[in-house]
Amino acid sequence: MSLILTRNTPHADDVYQRLIDAHEGKTKAESDAFNARLILILMNHIGDETVIAEALAAAEI
């Protein structure tokens, strides 16, 4: 499996809005903690160290 960088969901705008909504009412510190937890949960779900390494490298751009 390799990292997919093109649109991979038919409802990307809705998914993005859910992410934005999840931050509503949170302080900066709470949002940062939420993001950290979400990243760790998704990394665990992916489970492929190569894909995670590719994603980390892509995020540096």
N, CA, C and O atoms as a CHARMM CRD file, in Angstrom:
* protein
*
  244
    1    1 MET  N      0.85000  -1.17700   0.00000 PROA 1      0.00000
    2    1 MET  CA     0.00000   0.00000   0.00000 PROA 1      0.00000
    3    1 MET  C      0.89400   1.23800   0.00000 PROA 1      0.00000
    4    1 MET  O      1.90700   1.28400   0.69700 PROA 1      0.00000
    5    2 SER  N      0.51500   2.22000  -0.77400 PROA 2      0.00000
    6    2 SER  CA     1.25200   3.48200  -0.74100 PROA 2      0.00000
    7    2 SER  C      0.26700   4.61800  -0.46100 PROA 2      0.00000
    8    2 SER  O     -0.94600   4.46900  -0.60800 PROA 2      0.00000
    9    3 LEU  N      0.82000   5.73000  -0.06000 PROA 3      0.00000
   10    3 LEU  CA     0.02000   6.88000   0.34700 PROA 3      0.00000
   11    3 LEU  C     -0.79000   7.43000  -0.82300 PROA 3      0.00000
   12    3 LEU  O     -0.25800   7.61100  -1.91900 PROA 3      0.00000
   13    4 ILE  N     -2.05300   7.69200  -0.59600 PROA 4      0.00000
   14    4 ILE  CA    -2.93600   8.28300  -1.60000 PROA 4      0.00000
   15    4 ILE  C     -3.01900   9.77500  -1.32100 PROA 4      0.00000
   16    4 ILE  O     -3.45400  10.18300  -0.24500 PROA 4      0.00000
   17    5 LEU  N     -2.60400  10.58900  -2.28100 PROA 5      0.00000
   18    5 LEU  CA    -2.61600  12.03700  -2.10500 PROA 5      0.00000
   19    5 LEU  C     -3.69300  12.72700  -2.93900 PROA 5      0.00000
   20    5 LEU  O     -3.83600  13.94900  -2.88500 PROA 5      0.00000
   21    6 THR  N     -4.43900  11.95400  -3.70000 PROA 6      0.00000
   22    6 THR  CA    -5.54500  12.52100  -4.47100 PROA 6      0.00000
   23    6 THR  C     -6.84400  12.30500  -3.69100 PROA 6      0.00000
   24    6 THR  O     -6.90200  11.48700  -2.77400 PROA 6      0.00000
   25    7 ARG  N     -7.86200  13.03700  -4.06300 PROA 7      0.00000
   26    7 ARG  CA    -9.16100  12.92600  -3.38100 PROA 7      0.00000
   27    7 ARG  C     -9.58500  11.46100  -3.33300 PROA 7      0.00000
   28    7 ARG  O     -9.60100  10.77100  -4.35200 PROA 7      0.00000
   29    8 ASN  N     -9.92700  11.00100  -2.13200 PROA 8      0.00000
   30    8 ASN  CA   -10.21400   9.58400  -1.94700 PROA 8      0.00000
   31    8 ASN  C    -11.56100   9.35400  -1.25400 PROA 8      0.00000
   32    8 ASN  O    -11.83600   8.25800  -0.76600 PROA 8      0.00000
   33    9 THR  N    -12.37700  10.37400  -1.21600 PROA 9      0.00000
   34    9 THR  CA   -13.71400  10.24300  -0.63500 PROA 9      0.00000
   35    9 THR  C    -14.68800  11.05200  -1.48000 PROA 9      0.00000
   36    9 THR  O    -14.36600  12.16700  -1.89200 PROA 9      0.00000
   37   10 PRO  N    -15.86100  10.51700  -1.74100 PROA 10     0.00000
   38   10 PRO  CA   -16.80400  11.24800  -2.58800 PROA 10     0.00000
   39   10 PRO  C    -17.40600  12.47700  -1.90400 PROA 10     0.00000
   40   10 PRO  O    -17.99500  13.32800  -2.56900 PROA 10     0.00000
   41   11 HSD  N    -17.26100  12.57100  -0.59700 PROA 11     0.00000
   42   11 HSD  CA   -17.86300  13.68300   0.14800 PROA 11     0.00000
   43   11 HSD  C    -16.80300  14.41300   0.96700 PROA 11     0.00000
   44   11 HSD  O    -16.98600  14.65200   2.16000 PROA 11     0.00000
   45   12 ALA  N    -15.70200  14.76300   0.32300 PROA 12     0.00000
   46   12 ALA  CA   -14.57000  15.37600   1.02500 PROA 12     0.00000
   47   12 ALA  C    -14.95700  16.65800   1.75100 PROA 12     0.00000
   48   12 ALA  O    -14.49100  16.90000   2.86400 PROA 12     0.00000
   49   13 ASP  N    -15.79300  17.47100   1.14400 PROA 13     0.00000
   50   13 ASP  CA   -16.20000  18.72400   1.79300 PROA 13     0.00000
   51   13 ASP  C    -16.97100  18.45500   3.08400 PROA 13     0.00000
   52   13 ASP  O    -16.79200  19.16400   4.07500 PROA 13     0.00000
   53   14 ASP  N    -17.81800  17.44600   3.07500 PROA 14     0.00000
   54   14 ASP  CA   -18.57500  17.09100   4.27800 PROA 14     0.00000
   55   14 ASP  C    -17.65200  16.56800   5.37600 PROA 14     0.00000
   56   14 ASP  O    -17.81700  16.90200   6.54900 PROA 14     0.00000
   57   15 VAL  N    -16.69000  15.75300   4.98600 PROA 15     0.00000
   58   15 VAL  CA   -15.72900  15.21300   5.95300 PROA 15     0.00000
   59   15 VAL  C    -14.90700  16.34500   6.55500 PROA 15     0.00000
   60   15 VAL  O    -14.68300  16.37700   7.76500 PROA 15     0.00000
   61   16 TYR  N    -14.45700  17.27000   5.71600 PROA 16     0.00000
   62   16 TYR  CA   -13.68600  18.40900   6.20800 PROA 16     0.00000
   63   16 TYR  C    -14.53000  19.25400   7.15900 PROA 16     0.00000
   64   16 TYR  O    -14.03000  19.72400   8.18100 PROA 16     0.00000
   65   17 GLN  N    -15.79800  19.44800   6.83100 PROA 17     0.00000
   66   17 GLN  CA   -16.67400  20.23300   7.70500 PROA 17     0.00000
   67   17 GLN  C    -16.83600  19.56300   9.06400 PROA 17     0.00000
   68   17 GLN  O    -16.89900  20.24300  10.08800 PROA 17     0.00000
   69   18 ARG  N    -16.90500  18.23200   9.08000 PROA 18     0.00000
   70   18 ARG  CA   -16.99600  17.51400  10.36100 PROA 18     0.00000
   71   18 ARG  C    -15.75700  17.77000  11.20800 PROA 18     0.00000
   72   18 ARG  O    -15.84900  17.90100  12.42800 PROA 18     0.00000
   73   19 LEU  N    -14.60100  17.84000  10.56000 PROA 19     0.00000
   74   19 LEU  CA   -13.36900  18.14800  11.28600 PROA 19     0.00000
   75   19 LEU  C    -13.42000  19.55800  11.85800 PROA 19     0.00000
   76   19 LEU  O    -13.07300  19.77400  13.01900 PROA 19     0.00000
   77   20 ILE  N    -13.84900  20.51000  11.05100 PROA 20     0.00000
   78   20 ILE  CA   -13.97600  21.89700  11.51600 PROA 20     0.00000
   79   20 ILE  C    -14.96700  21.97000  12.67500 PROA 20     0.00000
   80   20 ILE  O    -14.69700  22.61500  13.68800 PROA 20     0.00000
   81   21 ASP  N    -16.10800  21.31100  12.52500 PROA 21     0.00000
   82   21 ASP  CA   -17.13400  21.32300  13.56900 PROA 21     0.00000
   83   21 ASP  C    -16.63000  20.70700  14.87200 PROA 21     0.00000
   84   21 ASP  O    -17.02200  21.13900  15.95600 PROA 21     0.00000
   85   22 ALA  N    -15.76900  19.70700  14.76900 PROA 22     0.00000
   86   22 ALA  CA   -15.23700  19.04800  15.96700 PROA 22     0.00000
   87   22 ALA  C    -14.40100  20.00000  16.81500 PROA 22     0.00000
   88   22 ALA  O    -14.21600  19.77000  18.00900 PROA 22     0.00000
   89   23 HSD  N    -13.89900  21.06200  16.20600 PROA 23     0.00000
   90   23 HSD  CA   -13.07300  22.03600  16.92700 PROA 23     0.00000
   91   23 HSD  C    -13.89600  23.17400  17.52900 PROA 23     0.00000
   92   23 HSD  O    -13.38500  23.95900  18.32900 PROA 23     0.00000
   93   24 GLU  N    -15.15400  23.26000  17.14900 PROA 24     0.00000
   94   24 GLU  CA   -15.98500  24.37200  17.61000 PROA 24     0.00000
   95   24 GLU  C    -16.10000  24.37900  19.13300 PROA 24     0.00000
   96   24 GLU  O    -16.38700  23.35700  19.75600 PROA 24     0.00000
   97   25 GLY  N    -15.87000  25.55200  19.71400 PROA 25     0.00000
   98   25 GLY  CA   -15.98100  25.72000  21.15400 PROA 25     0.00000
   99   25 GLY  C    -14.75800  25.29200  21.94300 PROA 25     0.00000
  100   25 GLY  O    -14.73000  25.42000  23.16700 PROA 25     0.00000
  101   26 LYS  N    -13.74900  24.78700  21.25300 PROA 26     0.00000
  102   26 LYS  CA   -12.53000  24.35300  21.93500 PROA 26     0.00000
  103   26 LYS  C    -11.51800  25.49200  21.98400 PROA 26     0.00000
  104   26 LYS  O    -11.46800  26.33300  21.08600 PROA 26     0.00000
  105   27 THR  N    -10.72200  25.50700  23.03500 PROA 27     0.00000
  106   27 THR  CA    -9.61000  26.44700  23.10300 PROA 27     0.00000
  107   27 THR  C     -8.51400  25.95400  22.16700 PROA 27     0.00000
  108   27 THR  O     -8.59300  24.83800  21.65400 PROA 27     0.00000
  109   28 LYS  N     -7.50000  26.77000  21.94200 PROA 28     0.00000
  110   28 LYS  CA    -6.35600  26.36000  21.10900 PROA 28     0.00000
  111   28 LYS  C     -5.72100  25.09800  21.68600 PROA 28     0.00000
  112   28 LYS  O     -5.41300  24.16200  20.94700 PROA 28     0.00000
  113   29 ALA  N     -5.52500  25.07000  22.99700 PROA 29     0.00000
  114   29 ALA  CA    -4.91300  23.90200  23.64100 PROA 29     0.00000
  115   29 ALA  C     -5.78800  22.65600  23.48000 PROA 29     0.00000
  116   29 ALA  O     -5.27400  21.56700  23.22800 PROA 29     0.00000
  117   30 GLU  N     -7.09400  22.81100  23.62300 PROA 30     0.00000
  118   30 GLU  CA    -8.00500  21.68000  23.44700 PROA 30     0.00000
  119   30 GLU  C     -8.00500  21.19400  22.00000 PROA 30     0.00000
  120   30 GLU  O     -8.04000  19.98900  21.75500 PROA 30     0.00000
  121   31 SER  N     -7.96700  22.11800  21.04200 PROA 31     0.00000
  122   31 SER  CA    -7.90600  21.74400  19.62700 PROA 31     0.00000
  123   31 SER  C     -6.60500  21.02800  19.30200 PROA 31     0.00000
  124   31 SER  O     -6.59900  20.04100  18.56600 PROA 31     0.00000
  125   32 ASP  N     -5.50400  21.52700  19.85000 PROA 32     0.00000
  126   32 ASP  CA    -4.21100  20.87100  19.63200 PROA 32     0.00000
  127   32 ASP  C     -4.21800  19.44900  20.19100 PROA 32     0.00000
  128   32 ASP  O     -3.72000  18.52300  19.55000 PROA 32     0.00000
  129   33 ALA  N     -4.78500  19.27700  21.38900 PROA 33     0.00000
  130   33 ALA  CA    -4.85800  17.94900  22.00000 PROA 33     0.00000
  131   33 ALA  C     -5.77900  17.03400  21.19300 PROA 33     0.00000
  132   33 ALA  O     -5.48100  15.85400  21.00900 PROA 33     0.00000
  133   34 PHE  N     -6.89400  17.58100  20.71400 PROA 34     0.00000
  134   34 PHE  CA    -7.80900  16.81400  19.87300 PROA 34     0.00000
  135   34 PHE  C     -7.09000  16.33600  18.61300 PROA 34     0.00000
  136   34 PHE  O     -7.18500  15.16500  18.24500 PROA 34     0.00000
  137   35 ASN  N     -6.36900  17.25200  17.94900 PROA 35     0.00000
  138   35 ASN  CA    -5.63600  16.88900  16.73300 PROA 35     0.00000
  139   35 ASN  C     -4.60900  15.80200  17.00900 PROA 35     0.00000
  140   35 ASN  O     -4.46300  14.87000  16.21800 PROA 35     0.00000
  141   36 ALA  N     -3.90000  15.91400  18.12000 PROA 36     0.00000
  142   36 ALA  CA    -2.89400  14.90100  18.46400 PROA 36     0.00000
  143   36 ALA  C     -3.55700  13.53600  18.65500 PROA 36     0.00000
  144   36 ALA  O     -3.05900  12.52700  18.15500 PROA 36     0.00000
  145   37 ARG  N     -4.67000  13.50600  19.37200 PROA 37     0.00000
  146   37 ARG  CA    -5.37600  12.23300  19.57300 PROA 37     0.00000
  147   37 ARG  C     -5.88200  11.66900  18.24700 PROA 37     0.00000
  148   37 ARG  O     -5.76300  10.47100  17.98800 PROA 37     0.00000
  149   38 LEU  N     -6.44400  12.53600  17.41400 PROA 38     0.00000
  150   38 LEU  CA    -6.96300  12.09600  16.12300 PROA 38     0.00000
  151   38 LEU  C     -5.85000  11.51800  15.24700 PROA 38     0.00000
  152   38 LEU  O     -6.03100  10.48200  14.60700 PROA 38     0.00000
  153   39 ILE  N     -4.71600  12.18400  15.22400 PROA 39     0.00000
  154   39 ILE  CA    -3.57800  11.69600  14.43200 PROA 39     0.00000
  155   39 ILE  C     -3.14600  10.32000  14.91400 PROA 39     0.00000
  156   39 ILE  O     -2.92900   9.42000  14.10200 PROA 39     0.00000
  157   40 LEU  N     -3.01900  10.14700  16.22300 PROA 40     0.00000
  158   40 LEU  CA    -2.60000   8.84700  16.76100 PROA 40     0.00000
  159   40 LEU  C     -3.62400   7.75600  16.46300 PROA 40     0.00000
  160   40 LEU  O     -3.25300   6.62500  16.15100 PROA 40     0.00000
  161   41 ILE  N     -4.90300   8.08700  16.55700 PROA 41     0.00000
  162   41 ILE  CA    -5.95800   7.11800  16.23700 PROA 41     0.00000
  163   41 ILE  C     -5.88000   6.71100  14.76700 PROA 41     0.00000
  164   41 ILE  O     -5.96700   5.52500  14.44600 PROA 41     0.00000
  165   42 LEU  N     -5.71700   7.68300  13.87700 PROA 42     0.00000
  166   42 LEU  CA    -5.64700   7.37700  12.44400 PROA 42     0.00000
  167   42 LEU  C     -4.36700   6.63200  12.08400 PROA 42     0.00000
  168   42 LEU  O     -4.38500   5.74900  11.22600 PROA 42     0.00000
  169   43 MET  N     -3.24700   6.98200  12.73600 PROA 43     0.00000
  170   43 MET  CA    -2.00000   6.24500  12.49500 PROA 43     0.00000
  171   43 MET  C     -2.16300   4.78700  12.90500 PROA 43     0.00000
  172   43 MET  O     -1.69800   3.88700  12.20500 PROA 43     0.00000
  173   44 ASN  N     -2.81900   4.55200  14.03000 PROA 44     0.00000
  174   44 ASN  CA    -3.06500   3.18800  14.47700 PROA 44     0.00000
  175   44 ASN  C     -3.96400   2.45400  13.48200 PROA 44     0.00000
  176   44 ASN  O     -3.73900   1.28000  13.18700 PROA 44     0.00000
  177   45 HSD  N     -4.96900   3.13900  12.97100 PROA 45     0.00000
  178   45 HSD  CA    -5.87900   2.52800  12.00500 PROA 45     0.00000
  179   45 HSD  C     -5.14300   2.16200  10.71300 PROA 45     0.00000
  180   45 HSD  O     -5.35600   1.08300  10.15900 PROA 45     0.00000
  181   46 ILE  N     -4.28200   3.05800  10.23700 PROA 46     0.00000
  182   46 ILE  CA    -3.50800   2.79100   9.01900 PROA 46     0.00000
  183   46 ILE  C     -2.61100   1.58600   9.24500 PROA 46     0.00000
  184   46 ILE  O     -2.62400   0.63400   8.46500 PROA 46     0.00000
  185   47 GLY  N     -1.83600   1.63500  10.31500 PROA 47     0.00000
  186   47 GLY  CA    -1.03300   0.49100  10.71300 PROA 47     0.00000
  187   47 GLY  C      0.15400   0.14300   9.82900 PROA 47     0.00000
  188   47 GLY  O      0.93500  -0.73900  10.18600 PROA 47     0.00000
  189   48 ASP  N      0.31400   0.78900   8.71400 PROA 48     0.00000
  190   48 ASP  CA     1.39900   0.50200   7.77700 PROA 48     0.00000
  191   48 ASP  C      2.47900   1.56200   7.95300 PROA 48     0.00000
  192   48 ASP  O      2.28100   2.73000   7.61600 PROA 48     0.00000
  193   49 GLU  N      3.63500   1.13800   8.49100 PROA 49     0.00000
  194   49 GLU  CA     4.70000   2.09100   8.79200 PROA 49     0.00000
  195   49 GLU  C      5.19800   2.83600   7.55500 PROA 49     0.00000
  196   49 GLU  O      5.58500   4.00100   7.65100 PROA 49     0.00000
  197   50 THR  N      5.19200   2.18500   6.41000 PROA 50     0.00000
  198   50 THR  CA     5.63900   2.83500   5.17800 PROA 50     0.00000
  199   50 THR  C      4.68800   3.95900   4.78900 PROA 50     0.00000
  200   50 THR  O      5.12900   5.05000   4.43000 PROA 50     0.00000
  201   51 VAL  N      3.40300   3.70000   4.85800 PROA 51     0.00000
  202   51 VAL  CA     2.40600   4.71700   4.51900 PROA 51     0.00000
  203   51 VAL  C      2.49000   5.88100   5.50300 PROA 51     0.00000
  204   51 VAL  O      2.40700   7.04200   5.10300 PROA 51     0.00000
  205   52 ILE  N      2.65200   5.57600   6.77000 PROA 52     0.00000
  206   52 ILE  CA     2.76900   6.63100   7.77600 PROA 52     0.00000
  207   52 ILE  C      4.01200   7.47200   7.52200 PROA 52     0.00000
  208   52 ILE  O      3.96100   8.69600   7.63800 PROA 52     0.00000
  209   53 ALA  N      5.12900   6.83400   7.17800 PROA 53     0.00000
  210   53 ALA  CA     6.35900   7.57100   6.86400 PROA 53     0.00000
  211   53 ALA  C      6.15400   8.46000   5.64000 PROA 53     0.00000
  212   53 ALA  O      6.63200   9.59500   5.61800 PROA 53     0.00000
  213   54 GLU  N      5.45400   7.96400   4.62400 PROA 54     0.00000
  214   54 GLU  CA     5.16200   8.76700   3.43700 PROA 54     0.00000
  215   54 GLU  C      4.28600   9.96700   3.80200 PROA 54     0.00000
  216   54 GLU  O      4.50200  11.06900   3.29900 PROA 54     0.00000
  217   55 ALA  N      3.30800   9.75600   4.66800 PROA 55     0.00000
  218   55 ALA  CA     2.42400  10.84700   5.08600 PROA 55     0.00000
  219   55 ALA  C      3.19300  11.89800   5.87800 PROA 55     0.00000
  220   55 ALA  O      2.97900  13.09500   5.68500 PROA 55     0.00000
  221   56 LEU  N      4.07500  11.46900   6.75700 PROA 56     0.00000
  222   56 LEU  CA     4.89400  12.41200   7.52000 PROA 56     0.00000
  223   56 LEU  C      5.76400  13.24400   6.58300 PROA 56     0.00000
  224   56 LEU  O      5.89700  14.45500   6.76400 PROA 56     0.00000
  225   57 ALA  N      6.35000  12.59700   5.58800 PROA 57     0.00000
  226   57 ALA  CA     7.18800  13.32000   4.62400 PROA 57     0.00000
  227   57 ALA  C      6.34300  14.28600   3.79800 PROA 57     0.00000
  228   57 ALA  O      6.76800  15.41300   3.54400 PROA 57     0.00000
  229   58 ALA  N      5.16200  13.86400   3.38000 PROA 58     0.00000
  230   58 ALA  CA     4.29200  14.73000   2.57900 PROA 58     0.00000
  231   58 ALA  C      3.83800  15.94500   3.37700 PROA 58     0.00000
  232   58 ALA  O      3.67300  17.02700   2.81400 PROA 58     0.00000
  233   59 ALA  N      3.63600  15.78200   4.66600 PROA 59     0.00000
  234   59 ALA  CA     3.18900  16.88800   5.51100 PROA 59     0.00000
  235   59 ALA  C      4.27700  17.93600   5.70600 PROA 59     0.00000
  236   59 ALA  O      3.97500  19.07200   6.07300 PROA 59     0.00000
  237   60 GLU  N      5.52300  17.58400   5.47100 PROA 60     0.00000
  238   60 GLU  CA     6.63700  18.52700   5.60900 PROA 60     0.00000
  239   60 GLU  C      6.67500  19.53300   4.46800 PROA 60     0.00000
  240   60 GLU  O      7.31400  20.57800   4.58800 PROA 60     0.00000
  241   61 ILE  N      6.00700  19.23500   3.37400 PROA 61     0.00000
  242   61 ILE  CA     6.04300  20.09800   2.19000 PROA 61     0.00000
  243   61 ILE  C      5.32000  21.39000   2.44900 PROA 61     0.00000
  244   61 ILE  O      5.24500  22.24400   1.56600 PROA 61     0.00000
